[in-house]
């Protein structure tokens, strides 16, 4: 990420890091019984906060980084909803605004070269990559790009929180004397983390879930490839199933819930092709028997 873009985001108050792309090879847990086994294992072997983390992730479909930064201020205790700032889409909007600003700088300098009848400078500027214009910006150019980034749309998402989870959140809030984060480092079991400010990191969540998924592969279902992304996919698959049972398009429901550009993207994301292939293979074996 450009240091200049980091500066503009800091001025805007966006503390999220660079967005990441989830692996399409990871899958949801398709069977409810297997989801229950996973949850039971987390409760048996992991700290209380990780069980709550997984439950919120599956109930909302939010990405790991967004759940990490969930605050009590995000929660409307009266109607039982939580509204978050979706980091990935917001970061993407900021990146587009930043690039647009650099393009404007490039075009402005090219026009100036034309007005000065300087074809060699014009050609050099025209061939230069957009990112190269981040170096040597004037104060006016810097301010212009900062304004564009600040005006980039902020993507938010609002979800209903199950009553049982709301009760757990209220209980946890009563025990947090340090900050507003639901998953505050001050409430982890790590002695080192307890003295650090802020929320738990995505890496800390992934590290703990890696051990959980290793157990799952050994004891429950070795065919599924799981990661922290699987919580979001479990949510989407549950939406898919609920819509199908209601006689509606499951793909459209999951697509809308995830904010995907098309149902085809959602189909690949949930690995529905592999499910169909497995069913077809079993059907073919039954017919041939």
NUDRENDO-802392 format. One line per 5 residues: their letters; for each residue y, z, x of N, C-alpha, C. Coordinates in nm, 2 decimals. Example, Ala and Ser with C-alpha at 12.3 -4.5 7.8 and 13.67 -1.06 7.14 Angstrom:
BEGIN
AS) -0.57,0.78,1.32,-0.45,0.78,1.23,-0.33,0.78,1.32  -0.22,0.71,1.28,-0.11,0.71,1.37,0.00,0.79,1.29
! end
This chain:
BEGIN
XXXXX) -0.12,0.00,0.08,0.00,0.00,0.00,0.12,0.00,0.09  0.23,-0.08,0.05,0.35,-0.08,0.13,0.42,0.06,0.13  0.47,0.09,0.25,0.54,0.22,0.26,0.67,0.22,0.17  0.73,0.10,0.15,0.85,0.09,0.07,0.81,0.11,-0.08  0.70,0.06,-0.12,0.65,0.08,-0.26,0.62,0.23,-0.28
XXXXX) 0.56,0.30,-0.18,0.54,0.44,-0.19,0.67,0.52,-0.21  0.77,0.47,-0.13,0.90,0.54,-0.14,0.96,0.53,-0.28  0.95,0.40,-0.34,1.00,0.38,-0.47,0.93,0.46,-0.58  0.79,0.47,-0.56,0.71,0.55,-0.65,0.74,0.70,-0.64  0.77,0.74,-0.52,0.81,0.88,-0.50,0.94,0.91,-0.57
XXXXX) 1.04,0.82,-0.56,1.16,0.84,-0.63,1.15,0.84,-0.78  1.05,0.77,-0.83,1.02,0.77,-0.97,0.95,0.89,-1.02  0.88,0.96,-0.93,0.81,1.08,-0.96,0.66,1.05,-0.98  0.61,0.94,-0.93,0.47,0.90,-0.95,0.40,0.95,-0.83  0.31,1.05,-0.84,0.24,1.11,-0.73,0.11,1.05,-0.71
XXXXX) 0.06,0.96,-0.79,-0.07,0.91,-0.78,-0.09,0.82,-0.66  -0.21,0.82,-0.60,-0.24,0.73,-0.49,-0.27,0.59,-0.53  -0.32,0.51,-0.44,-0.35,0.37,-0.48,-0.46,0.37,-0.58  -0.45,0.28,-0.67,-0.56,0.26,-0.77,-0.68,0.20,-0.70  -0.80,0.23,-0.75,-0.92,0.17,-0.70,-1.00,0.10,-0.81
XXXXX) -1.08,0.01,-0.76,-1.16,-0.07,-0.86,-1.30,-0.01,-0.86  -1.35,0.02,-0.98,-1.48,0.08,-1.00,-1.59,-0.03,-0.97  -1.70,0.02,-0.92,-1.81,-0.07,-0.90,-1.88,-0.11,-1.03  -1.90,-0.24,-1.05,-1.96,-0.29,-1.17,-2.11,-0.26,-1.17  -2.16,-0.22,-1.06,-2.31,-0.19,-1.05,-2.34,-0.06,-1.12
XXXXX) -2.24,0.03,-1.13,-2.27,0.16,-1.19,-2.28,0.15,-1.34  -2.36,0.24,-1.40,-2.40,0.23,-1.54,-2.37,0.35,-1.62  -2.36,0.34,-1.75,-2.36,0.46,-1.83,-2.50,0.52,-1.85  -2.51,0.64,-1.90,-2.64,0.69,-1.94,-2.66,0.65,-2.09  -2.75,0.56,-2.11,-2.76,0.50,-2.25,-2.83,0.60,-2.35
XXXXX) -2.92,0.68,-2.30,-3.00,0.76,-2.40,-2.93,0.90,-2.41  -2.91,0.94,-2.54,-2.85,1.08,-2.56,-2.93,1.19,-2.50  -3.07,1.18,-2.51,-3.15,1.28,-2.45,-3.13,1.30,-2.30  -3.11,1.18,-2.23,-3.08,1.19,-2.09,-2.95,1.24,-2.06  -2.85,1.22,-2.14,-2.72,1.27,-2.12,-2.72,1.43,-2.14
XXXXX) -2.80,1.47,-2.23,-2.82,1.62,-2.25,-2.89,1.68,-2.13  -2.98,1.61,-2.07,-3.05,1.67,-1.95,-2.95,1.68,-1.84  -2.87,1.57,-1.82,-2.77,1.58,-1.71,-2.67,1.69,-1.73  -2.62,1.71,-1.86,-2.53,1.82,-1.88,-2.59,1.95,-1.86  -2.71,1.97,-1.90,-2.78,2.10,-1.88,-2.80,2.13,-1.73
XXXXX) -2.82,2.02,-1.65,-2.84,2.04,-1.50,-2.71,2.08,-1.44  -2.60,2.01,-1.49,-2.47,2.05,-1.43,-2.43,2.19,-1.46  -2.46,2.24,-1.58,-2.43,2.38,-1.62,-2.52,2.48,-1.53  -2.64,2.43,-1.50,-2.73,2.52,-1.42,-2.69,2.53,-1.28  -2.65,2.42,-1.22,-2.63,2.41,-1.08,-2.49,2.40,-1.02
XXXXX) -2.39,2.37,-1.11,-2.26,2.34,-1.07,-2.16,2.45,-1.12  -2.04,2.46,-1.06,-1.94,2.55,-1.12,-1.90,2.52,-1.26  -1.84,2.61,-1.33,-1.80,2.59,-1.47,-1.70,2.48,-1.48  -1.61,2.47,-1.38,-1.51,2.37,-1.40,-1.56,2.22,-1.40  -1.67,2.20,-1.32,-1.73,2.07,-1.32,-1.79,2.03,-1.45
XXXXX) -1.86,2.13,-1.52,-1.92,2.10,-1.65,-1.81,2.06,-1.75  -1.69,2.14,-1.74,-1.58,2.10,-1.83,-1.52,1.97,-1.80  -1.52,1.94,-1.67,-1.46,1.81,-1.62,-1.55,1.69,-1.68  -1.68,1.71,-1.67,-1.77,1.60,-1.72,-1.76,1.59,-1.87  -1.75,1.70,-1.94,-1.74,1.69,-2.09,-1.61,1.62,-2.13
XXXXX) -1.50,1.66,-2.07,-1.37,1.59,-2.10,-1.37,1.44,-2.07  -1.43,1.41,-1.95,-1.44,1.27,-1.91,-1.52,1.19,-2.01  -1.64,1.24,-2.06,-1.72,1.17,-2.15,-1.66,1.16,-2.29  -1.58,1.27,-2.33,-1.51,1.27,-2.46,-1.39,1.18,-2.47  -1.33,1.15,-2.36,-1.20,1.08,-2.36,-1.21,0.94,-2.30
XXXXX) -1.30,0.92,-2.20,-1.31,0.80,-2.13,-1.21,0.78,-2.02  -1.14,0.89,-1.99,-1.04,0.88,-1.88,-1.10,0.87,-1.75  -1.03,0.80,-1.66,-1.08,0.79,-1.52,-1.07,0.93,-1.45  -1.15,0.93,-1.34,-1.16,1.06,-1.27,-1.03,1.11,-1.22  -0.95,1.03,-1.16,-0.82,1.07,-1.11,-0.73,1.12,-1.22
XXXXX) -0.74,1.06,-1.34,-0.65,1.10,-1.45,-0.70,1.24,-1.51  -0.83,1.26,-1.51,-0.88,1.39,-1.55,-0.84,1.50,-1.45  -0.85,1.47,-1.32,-0.81,1.56,-1.22,-0.67,1.61,-1.24  -0.57,1.52,-1.28,-0.43,1.56,-1.30,-0.40,1.61,-1.44  -0.50,1.63,-1.52,-0.47,1.68,-1.66,-0.40,1.81,-1.65
XXXXX) -0.29,1.83,-1.73,-0.22,1.96,-1.73,-0.23,2.01,-1.87  -0.20,2.14,-1.88,-0.19,2.21,-2.01,-0.08,2.16,-2.09  0.03,2.11,-2.02,0.14,2.05,-2.09,0.11,1.92,-2.16  0.00,1.85,-2.11,-0.05,1.73,-2.17,-0.11,1.75,-2.31  -0.14,1.88,-2.34,-0.22,1.91,-2.46,-0.13,1.95,-2.57
XXXXX) -0.15,1.90,-2.69,-0.08,1.94,-2.81,-0.18,2.03,-2.88  -0.16,2.16,-2.87,-0.26,2.26,-2.92,-0.26,2.26,-3.07  -0.16,2.21,-3.14,-0.15,2.21,-3.28,-0.25,2.11,-3.35  -0.24,1.98,-3.29,-0.33,1.88,-3.35,-0.45,1.85,-3.26  -0.47,1.92,-3.15,-0.59,1.91,-3.07,-0.60,1.77,-3.00
XXXXX) -0.48,1.72,-2.95,-0.48,1.60,-2.88,-0.43,1.62,-2.74  -0.46,1.53,-2.65,-0.40,1.53,-2.52,-0.35,1.39,-2.48  -0.23,1.38,-2.42,-0.17,1.25,-2.39,-0.15,1.25,-2.24  -0.21,1.15,-2.17,-0.19,1.14,-2.03,-0.12,1.02,-1.98  -0.07,1.02,-1.87,-0.02,0.90,-1.80,-0.13,0.83,-1.73
XXXXX) -0.17,0.71,-1.77,-0.28,0.63,-1.71,-0.24,0.58,-1.58  -0.29,0.63,-1.47,-0.24,0.60,-1.34,-0.27,0.45,-1.30  -0.38,0.40,-1.33,-0.42,0.27,-1.29,-0.33,0.16,-1.34  -0.31,0.16,-1.47,-0.22,0.06,-1.53,-0.07,0.08,-1.49  -0.03,0.21,-1.48,0.10,0.24,-1.44,0.13,0.19,-1.30
XXXXX) 0.03,0.22,-1.21,0.05,0.17,-1.07,0.05,0.02,-1.06  -0.03,-0.05,-1.14,-0.03,-0.19,-1.15,0.10,-0.25,-1.19  0.16,-0.19,-1.29,0.29,-0.23,-1.34,0.40,-0.21,-1.23  0.39,-0.10,-1.16,0.48,-0.08,-1.05,0.47,-0.18,-0.94  0.34,-0.21,-0.91,0.32,-0.31,-0.81,0.37,-0.45,-0.84
XXXXX) 0.36,-0.49,-0.97,0.41,-0.61,-1.02,0.56,-0.61,-1.01  0.63,-0.50,-1.05,0.77,-0.49,-1.04,0.82,-0.50,-0.90  0.75,-0.44,-0.81,0.78,-0.44,-0.67,0.77,-0.58,-0.61  0.66,-0.65,-0.64,0.65,-0.79,-0.60,0.76,-0.88,-0.65  0.79,-0.86,-0.78,0.89,-0.94,-0.85,1.02,-0.92,-0.77
XXXXX) 1.05,-0.79,-0.73,1.18,-0.77,-0.66,1.18,-0.84,-0.52  1.07,-0.84,-0.45,1.06,-0.91,-0.32,1.08,-1.06,-0.34  1.02,-1.11,-0.45,1.04,-1.25,-0.48,1.18,-1.29,-0.50  1.25,-1.20,-0.57,1.39,-1.22,-0.60,1.47,-1.22,-0.47  1.44,-1.13,-0.38,1.50,-1.12,-0.25,1.48,-1.26,-0.17
XXXXX) 1.35,-1.30,-0.18,1.32,-1.43,-0.11,1.40,-1.54,-0.16  1.40,-1.56,-0.30,1.47,-1.67,-0.36,1.62,-1.66,-0.33  1.68,-1.54,-0.33,1.82,-1.52,-0.30,1.85,-1.57,-0.16  1.77,-1.53,-0.07,1.80,-1.57,0.07,1.78,-1.72,0.09  1.68,-1.78,0.02,1.66,-1.92,0.03,1.79,-1.99,-0.02
XXXXX) 1.84,-1.95,-0.14,1.96,-2.01,-0.19,2.08,-2.00,-0.09  2.09,-1.88,-0.03,2.20,-1.86,0.07,2.18,-1.96,0.18  2.06,-1.99,0.23,2.03,-2.08,0.34,2.07,-2.22,0.29  2.05,-2.26,0.17,2.09,-2.39,0.12,2.24,-2.40,0.11  2.31,-2.30,0.07,2.45,-2.30,0.06,2.51,-2.31,0.20
XXXXX) 2.45,-2.26,0.30,2.50,-2.26,0.43,2.45,-2.39,0.51  2.38,-2.48,0.43,2.33,-2.60,0.49,2.25,-2.57,0.62  2.15,-2.48,0.60,2.06,-2.44,0.71,1.92,-2.46,0.67  1.87,-2.59,0.68,1.74,-2.63,0.64,1.63,-2.55,0.72  1.65,-2.53,0.84,1.54,-2.46,0.92,1.52,-2.32,0.87
XXXXX) 1.63,-2.25,0.84,1.61,-2.11,0.79,1.55,-2.12,0.65  1.59,-2.22,0.57,1.53,-2.23,0.44,1.38,-2.25,0.45  1.33,-2.34,0.53,1.19,-2.37,0.55,1.11,-2.24,0.60  1.18,-2.17,0.69,1.11,-2.05,0.74,1.10,-1.95,0.63  1.20,-1.93,0.55,1.20,-1.83,0.44,1.10,-1.88,0.34
XXXXX) 1.09,-2.00,0.31,1.00,-2.06,0.21,0.86,-2.04,0.24  0.83,-2.05,0.37,0.69,-2.03,0.42,0.65,-1.89,0.44  0.74,-1.80,0.45,0.71,-1.66,0.48,0.64,-1.59,0.36  0.54,-1.50,0.38,0.48,-1.43,0.27,0.58,-1.33,0.21  0.56,-1.31,0.08,0.65,-1.23,0.00,0.66,-1.09,0.07
XXXXX) 0.54,-1.03,0.11,0.54,-0.90,0.16,0.63,-0.88,0.29  0.65,-0.99,0.36,0.73,-0.98,0.48,0.88,-0.94,0.46  0.92,-0.96,0.33,1.06,-0.94,0.30,1.09,-0.79,0.28  0.98,-0.71,0.28,1.00,-0.56,0.27,1.07,-0.50,0.39  1.06,-0.57,0.50,1.13,-0.52,0.62,1.27,-0.58,0.63
XXXXX) 1.36,-0.49,0.66,1.50,-0.54,0.68,1.57,-0.56,0.55  1.54,-0.49,0.44,1.62,-0.50,0.32,1.76,-0.44,0.33  1.85,-0.51,0.27,1.99,-0.45,0.26,1.99,-0.33,0.16  2.09,-0.25,0.17,2.10,-0.14,0.08,2.10,-0.19,-0.07  2.17,-0.30,-0.10,2.17,-0.35,-0.23,2.03,-0.40,-0.28
XXXXX) 1.96,-0.47,-0.19,1.83,-0.52,-0.22,1.73,-0.40,-0.24  1.74,-0.30,-0.16,1.66,-0.18,-0.17,1.68,-0.12,-0.31  1.81,-0.10,-0.35,1.84,-0.04,-0.48,1.79,-0.12,-0.59  1.80,-0.26,-0.58,1.76,-0.35,-0.69,1.61,-0.33,-0.71  1.53,-0.33,-0.60,1.39,-0.32,-0.62,1.35,-0.18,-0.67
XXXXX) 1.42,-0.08,-0.62,1.39,0.06,-0.67,1.41,0.06,-0.82  1.52,0.00,-0.87,1.55,0.00,-1.01,1.44,-0.07,-1.09  1.39,-0.18,-1.04,1.28,-0.26,-1.11,1.15,-0.17,-1.12  1.12,-0.10,-1.01,1.00,-0.02,-1.01,1.02,0.10,-1.10  1.14,0.15,-1.11,1.16,0.26,-1.20,1.15,0.22,-1.34
XXXXX) 1.18,0.10,-1.37,1.18,0.05,-1.51,1.04,-0.01,-1.55  0.95,-0.01,-1.46,0.81,-0.06,-1.49,0.75,0.03,-1.61  0.68,-0.04,-1.70,0.63,0.04,-1.81,0.53,0.14,-1.77  0.53,0.26,-1.83,0.44,0.37,-1.81,0.33,0.36,-1.91  0.21,0.35,-1.87,0.09,0.34,-1.97,0.05,0.48,-2.00
XXXXX) 0.04,0.51,-2.13,-0.01,0.65,-2.17,-0.13,0.63,-2.26  -0.21,0.73,-2.27,-0.33,0.73,-2.36,-0.34,0.87,-2.42  -0.37,0.86,-2.55,-0.38,0.98,-2.63,-0.51,0.99,-2.69  -0.58,1.11,-2.67,-0.72,1.12,-2.72,-0.73,1.26,-2.79  -0.82,1.26,-2.89,-0.85,1.38,-2.96,-0.95,1.46,-2.88
XXXXX) -0.92,1.59,-2.86,-1.01,1.68,-2.79,-1.10,1.76,-2.88  -1.23,1.75,-2.86,-1.32,1.83,-2.95,-1.28,1.98,-2.96  -1.30,2.04,-3.07,-1.26,2.18,-3.09,-1.32,2.27,-2.99  -1.45,2.25,-2.96,-1.52,2.34,-2.86,-1.46,2.33,-2.72  -1.42,2.21,-2.69,-1.35,2.19,-2.56,-1.21,2.25,-2.56
XXXXX) -1.14,2.24,-2.67,-1.01,2.31,-2.68,-1.02,2.46,-2.66  -1.12,2.52,-2.71,-1.14,2.66,-2.70,-1.17,2.69,-2.55  -1.25,2.61,-2.48,-1.27,2.63,-2.34,-1.14,2.62,-2.26  -1.06,2.52,-2.30,-0.94,2.49,-2.22,-0.84,2.61,-2.24  -0.83,2.67,-2.36,-0.75,2.78,-2.39,-0.79,2.90,-2.30
XXXXX) -0.92,2.92,-2.30,-0.98,3.03,-2.22,-0.94,3.01,-2.07  -0.96,2.89,-2.02,-0.93,2.86,-1.88,-0.78,2.88,-1.85  -0.70,2.83,-1.94,-0.55,2.85,-1.93,-0.51,2.99,-1.91  -0.57,3.08,-1.99,-0.54,3.22,-1.98,-0.57,3.28,-1.84  -0.66,3.22,-1.77,-0.70,3.27,-1.63,-0.63,3.20,-1.52
XXXXX) -0.54,3.10,-1.55,-0.47,3.03,-1.45,-0.33,3.09,-1.43  -0.31,3.15,-1.32,-0.18,3.22,-1.29,-0.10,3.14,-1.19  -0.14,3.02,-1.15,-0.08,2.95,-1.04,0.00,2.83,-1.08  -0.05,2.74,-1.17,0.02,2.62,-1.20,-0.02,2.57,-1.34  0.01,2.45,-1.37,-0.01,2.39,-1.50,-0.14,2.30,-1.51
XXXXX) -0.21,2.29,-1.39,-0.32,2.20,-1.39,-0.45,2.26,-1.45  -0.51,2.19,-1.54,-0.64,2.23,-1.60,-0.74,2.26,-1.49  -0.75,2.16,-1.39,-0.84,2.17,-1.28,-0.77,2.21,-1.15  -0.70,2.32,-1.16,-0.63,2.37,-1.05,-0.72,2.41,-0.93  -0.67,2.38,-0.81,-0.75,2.42,-0.69,-0.76,2.58,-0.69
XXXXX) -0.67,2.65,-0.75,-0.67,2.79,-0.74,-0.79,2.85,-0.82  -0.85,2.77,-0.91,-0.96,2.82,-0.99,-1.09,2.76,-0.94  -1.10,2.70,-0.82,-1.23,2.66,-0.77,-1.30,2.77,-0.70  -1.42,2.75,-0.67,-1.50,2.85,-0.60,-1.48,2.85,-0.45  -1.41,2.75,-0.40,-1.39,2.74,-0.26,-1.28,2.83,-0.21
XXXXX) -1.31,2.92,-0.11,-1.21,3.01,-0.06,-1.09,2.93,0.00  -1.12,2.82,0.06,-1.01,2.74,0.13,-0.92,2.68,0.02  -0.99,2.62,-0.08,-0.91,2.55,-0.18,-0.83,2.64,-0.27  -0.87,2.77,-0.28,-0.80,2.86,-0.37,-0.66,2.88,-0.32  -0.63,2.86,-0.19,-0.50,2.89,-0.14,-0.42,2.76,-0.12
XXXXX) -0.47,2.65,-0.17,-0.40,2.52,-0.17,-0.34,2.49,-0.31  -0.23,2.42,-0.30,-0.16,2.39,-0.43,-0.22,2.26,-0.49  -0.19,2.24,-0.62,-0.23,2.12,-0.68,-0.36,2.12,-0.75  -0.41,2.01,-0.79,-0.54,1.99,-0.86,-0.65,1.95,-0.77  -0.77,1.96,-0.82,-0.89,1.92,-0.75,-0.88,1.77,-0.72
XXXXX) -0.94,1.72,-0.62,-0.93,1.58,-0.58,-1.04,1.50,-0.64  -1.02,1.37,-0.66,-1.13,1.29,-0.70,-1.25,1.29,-0.61  -1.22,1.30,-0.48,-1.33,1.31,-0.38,-1.41,1.44,-0.40  -1.35,1.55,-0.43,-1.42,1.67,-0.45,-1.51,1.66,-0.57  -1.47,1.59,-0.68,-1.55,1.57,-0.79,-1.67,1.48,-0.76
XXXXX) -1.64,1.37,-0.69,-1.75,1.28,-0.65,-1.85,1.35,-0.57  -1.81,1.43,-0.47,-1.90,1.50,-0.38,-2.00,1.58,-0.46  -1.95,1.66,-0.56,-2.04,1.74,-0.63,-2.13,1.66,-0.73  -2.08,1.56,-0.79,-2.16,1.47,-0.88,-2.26,1.39,-0.80  -2.24,1.37,-0.68,-2.34,1.29,-0.60,-2.47,1.37,-0.60
XXXXX) -2.47,1.50,-0.58,-2.59,1.58,-0.58,-2.65,1.58,-0.72  -2.57,1.58,-0.82,-2.62,1.58,-0.96,-2.70,1.45,-0.99  -2.64,1.34,-0.95,-2.70,1.21,-0.97,-2.82,1.19,-0.89  -2.83,1.25,-0.77,-2.95,1.24,-0.69,-3.07,1.31,-0.76  -3.04,1.42,-0.82,-3.14,1.49,-0.91,-3.18,1.41,-1.02
XXXXX) -3.08,1.34,-1.09,-3.11,1.26,-1.21,-3.20,1.15,-1.17  -3.17,1.08,-1.06,-3.26,0.97,-1.02,-3.40,1.01,-0.99  -3.41,1.13,-0.93,-3.54,1.18,-0.89,-3.62,1.23,-1.01  -3.56,1.30,-1.10,-3.63,1.37,-1.21,-3.62,1.31,-1.35  -3.52,1.22,-1.37,-3.50,1.17,-1.51,-3.52,1.02,-1.52
XXXXX) -3.43,0.95,-1.45,-3.43,0.80,-1.46,-3.39,0.74,-1.33  -3.48,0.69,-1.26,-3.45,0.63,-1.12,-3.39,0.49,-1.14  -3.40,0.43,-1.26,-3.35,0.29,-1.27,-3.20,0.28,-1.29  -3.14,0.39,-1.34,-2.99,0.39,-1.36,-2.92,0.42,-1.23  -2.81,0.34,-1.20,-2.73,0.37,-1.09,-2.60,0.44,-1.14
XXXXX) -2.58,0.56,-1.10,-2.47,0.64,-1.15,-2.37,0.68,-1.05  -2.25,0.70,-1.09,-2.14,0.75,-1.01,-2.04,0.82,-1.10  -1.93,0.87,-1.05,-1.83,0.93,-1.13,-1.78,0.84,-1.24  -1.78,0.71,-1.21,-1.74,0.61,-1.31,-1.83,0.61,-1.44  -1.95,0.66,-1.42,-2.05,0.66,-1.53,-2.00,0.74,-1.65
XXXXX) -1.92,0.85,-1.63,-1.87,0.93,-1.74,-1.78,0.84,-1.83  -1.69,0.76,-1.78,-1.61,0.67,-1.85,-1.70,0.57,-1.93  -1.80,0.52,-1.86,-1.89,0.42,-1.92,-1.98,0.49,-2.03  -2.01,0.61,-2.02,-2.08,0.68,-2.12,-2.00,0.69,-2.25  -1.87,0.72,-2.23,-1.78,0.72,-2.34,-1.77,0.59,-2.41
XXXXX) -1.76,0.48,-2.33,-1.74,0.35,-2.39,-1.87,0.30,-2.46  -1.99,0.34,-2.41,-2.11,0.30,-2.47,-2.13,0.38,-2.60  -2.08,0.51,-2.61,-2.09,0.58,-2.73,-2.00,0.52,-2.84  -1.88,0.47,-2.79,-1.79,0.40,-2.89,-1.86,0.27,-2.94  -1.93,0.20,-2.85,-2.00,0.08,-2.88,-2.10,0.11,-2.99
XXXXX) -2.18,0.21,-2.97,-2.29,0.25,-3.06,-2.23,0.29,-3.20  -2.13,0.37,-3.20,-2.07,0.42,-3.32,-2.01,0.31,-3.40  -1.95,0.21,-3.34,-1.90,0.10,-3.41,-2.01,0.01,-3.47  -2.11,-0.01,-3.39,-2.23,-0.09,-3.44,-2.29,-0.02,-3.56  -2.31,0.11,-3.56,-2.37,0.18,-3.67,-2.28,0.17,-3.80
XXXXX) -2.15,0.16,-3.78,-2.06,0.15,-3.89,-2.04,0.00,-3.94  -2.12,-0.09,-3.88,-2.11,-0.23,-3.92,-2.00,-0.30,-3.86  -1.94,-0.25,-3.75,-1.83,-0.32,-3.69,-1.87,-0.37,-3.55  -1.78,-0.44,-3.48,-1.81,-0.49,-3.35,-1.81,-0.38,-3.25  -1.92,-0.35,-3.19,-1.92,-0.25,-3.09,-1.85,-0.29,-2.96
XXXXX) -1.86,-0.42,-2.93,-1.79,-0.46,-2.81,-1.64,-0.45,-2.83  -1.59,-0.49,-2.94,-1.44,-0.49,-2.97,-1.39,-0.34,-2.96  -1.47,-0.25,-3.02,-1.43,-0.11,-3.02,-1.43,-0.05,-2.88  -1.53,-0.08,-2.80,-1.53,-0.03,-2.66,-1.42,-0.10,-2.58  -1.40,-0.23,-2.60,-1.30,-0.30,-2.53,-1.16,-0.24,-2.56
XXXXX) -1.13,-0.21,-2.68,-1.00,-0.15,-2.72,-0.99,-0.01,-2.66  -1.10,0.06,-2.66,-1.09,0.20,-2.61,-1.07,0.20,-2.46  -1.12,0.10,-2.39,-1.11,0.10,-2.24,-0.98,0.03,-2.20  -0.92,-0.05,-2.29,-0.80,-0.13,-2.25,-0.84,-0.25,-2.18  -0.96,-0.31,-2.20,-1.00,-0.43,-2.12,-0.93,-0.55,-2.18
XXXXX) -0.93,-0.66,-2.10,-0.86,-0.78,-2.15,-0.94,-0.86,-2.25  -1.08,-0.84,-2.24,-1.16,-0.92,-2.33,-1.30,-0.85,-2.35  -1.37,-0.87,-2.46,-1.50,-0.81,-2.48,-1.60,-0.85,-2.38  -1.58,-0.97,-2.32,-1.68,-1.01,-2.21,-1.67,-0.92,-2.09  -1.55,-0.88,-2.06,-1.53,-0.78,-1.95,-1.60,-0.65,-1.98
XXXXX) -1.59,-0.61,-2.11,-1.66,-0.49,-2.15,-1.81,-0.50,-2.15  -1.86,-0.61,-2.19,-2.00,-0.64,-2.19,-2.06,-0.62,-2.05  -1.99,-0.68,-1.95,-2.04,-0.67,-1.81,-2.02,-0.53,-1.76  -1.91,-0.47,-1.80,-1.88,-0.33,-1.75,-1.99,-0.23,-1.80  -2.04,-0.25,-1.92,-2.14,-0.16,-1.97,-2.28,-0.20,-1.94
XXXXX) -2.30,-0.31,-1.87,-2.43,-0.36,-1.83,-2.52,-0.40,-1.95  -2.45,-0.45,-2.06,-2.53,-0.48,-2.18,-2.62,-0.60,-2.16  -2.58,-0.68,-2.06,-2.67,-0.80,-2.04,-2.81,-0.75,-1.99  -2.81,-0.65,-1.90,-2.93,-0.60,-1.85,-3.02,-0.54,-1.96  -2.95,-0.48,-2.05,-3.03,-0.42,-2.16,-3.10,-0.53,-2.25
XXXXX) -3.02,-0.63,-2.27,-3.08,-0.74,-2.35,-3.19,-0.81,-2.27  -3.17,-0.82,-2.14,-3.28,-0.88,-2.06,-3.41,-0.80,-2.06  -3.39,-0.67,-2.06,-3.51,-0.58,-2.06,-3.58,-0.59,-2.19  -3.50,-0.59,-2.30,-3.56,-0.60,-2.43,-3.63,-0.73,-2.45  -3.57,-0.84,-2.40,-3.63,-0.97,-2.41,-3.77,-0.98,-2.33
XXXXX) -3.76,-0.92,-2.22,-3.89,-0.91,-2.13,-4.00,-0.84,-2.20  -3.97,-0.73,-2.27,-4.07,-0.65,-2.34,-4.12,-0.73,-2.46  -4.03,-0.80,-2.53,-4.07,-0.88,-2.64,-4.16,-0.99,-2.60  -4.13,-1.05,-2.49,-4.21,-1.16,-2.44,-4.35,-1.11,-2.40  -4.36,-0.99,-2.34,-4.49,-0.94,-2.30,-4.57,-0.91,-2.43
XXXX) -4.51,-0.86,-2.53,-4.58,-0.83,-2.66,-4.63,-0.95,-2.72  -4.55,-1.06,-2.72,-4.60,-1.18,-2.78,-4.71,-1.24,-2.70  -4.71,-1.23,-2.57,-4.81,-1.29,-2.48,-4.94,-1.21,-2.49  -4.93,-1.09,-2.53,-5.05,-1.00,-2.53,-5.15,-1.05,-2.63
! end
